């Protein structure tokens, strides 16, 4: 019995037009902030505040760094910056033993010195 395997499991499905669901939600959140900006403020101040809002939400929706979405990259960066930096080495391994490959009847274990 043959089973059909999905081929493109790494690509996100386009849900709303040319946008994936994640991109659409970031663009929609940016549109909500722009609506609040222009309804609370007017004129030049609203435009000055709108430019960073468009840049931030546009970057969160469309920019990928090392094939990671920008929000995941920023979360990884913050966890690295604020996470613990001390690593302790624990040597829990036993010394490696090897069997000689000479004669088949001779099965002595030898221990290599490090």
C-alpha positions in Angstrom: 0.0 0.0 0.0 1.5 3.4 -1.0 1.2 6.4 1.1 1.5 9.9 -0.2 4.1 12.0 1.6 3.9 15.8 1.9 6.7 17.4 -0.1 7.0 21.0 1.0 6.7 20.8 4.8 9.1 23.7 5.3 7.1 26.3 3.4 4.2 28.1 5.0 0.8 27.9 3.3 -0.5 31.2 1.8 -3.8 31.8 3.6 -4.8 35.4 2.8 -3.8 36.5 -0.7 0.0 36.4 -1.0 0.5 36.4 2.8 0.9 33.5 5.2 -1.2 33.6 8.3 1.8 34.9 10.4 2.5 37.7 7.9 -1.2 38.6 7.7 -1.5 38.8 11.5 1.6 41.1 11.8 0.3 43.4 9.0 -3.2 43.4 10.7 -1.6 44.3 14.0 0.3 47.1 12.3 -2.9 48.4 10.7 -4.6 48.5 14.1 -1.7 50.5 15.6 -1.8 52.9 12.5 -5.6 53.3 13.0 -5.1 54.2 16.6 -2.2 56.5 15.7 -4.2 58.5 13.1 -7.4 58.6 15.2 -5.6 59.9 18.3 -3.2 62.3 16.6 -3.4 64.4 13.6 -1.2 65.9 10.9 2.6 65.8 11.0 3.0 64.1 14.4 0.8 61.1 13.3 2.9 60.6 10.1 6.2 60.8 12.1 4.9 58.1 14.5 3.4 56.1 11.7 6.8 55.6 9.9 8.4 53.5 12.7 5.2 51.6 13.2 5.2 50.6 9.5 8.9 49.7 9.6 8.6 47.6 12.8 5.5 45.6 11.8 6.7 45.3 8.2 10.0 43.9 9.4 8.2 41.5 11.8 6.0 40.3 9.0 8.5 39.9 6.1 12.2 39.9 7.3 13.9 36.5 7.9 17.4 36.2 9.4 19.1 32.8 8.8 15.8 31.4 7.7 14.2 32.3 11.0 11.4 34.8 11.3 12.6 38.1 12.9 10.5 37.6 16.1 12.1 34.2 16.7 15.6 35.6 16.0 15.0 38.4 18.5 13.7 36.0 21.1 16.7 33.8 20.7 19.0 36.8 20.9 17.4 38.0 24.1 17.5 34.6 25.7 21.2 34.4 24.9 21.9 37.9 26.2 20.0 37.5 29.5 20.7 33.7 30.0 23.4 32.2 32.1 26.9 32.3 30.5 28.8 29.9 32.7 29.2 26.4 31.4 30.7 23.6 33.5 32.4 20.6 31.9 31.5 17.3 33.6 33.6 14.3 32.5 31.1 11.5 33.2 32.4 9.2 30.5 34.3 6.0 31.3 37.6 5.4 29.5 37.1 3.9 26.1 38.0 0.2 25.8 38.8 -1.6 22.6 39.0 -5.2 21.6 42.0 -6.3 19.7 41.4 -7.4 16.2 44.1 -10.0 16.0 43.0 -13.6 16.6 39.4 -14.6 16.9 39.9 -16.7 20.1 41.8 -14.0 22.0 39.3 -11.6 23.5 41.1 -9.5 26.0 40.1 -5.9 26.7 42.8 -3.3 26.6 42.5 0.2 27.9 44.0 3.1 26.1 45.9 5.7 28.1 44.9 9.2 27.4 
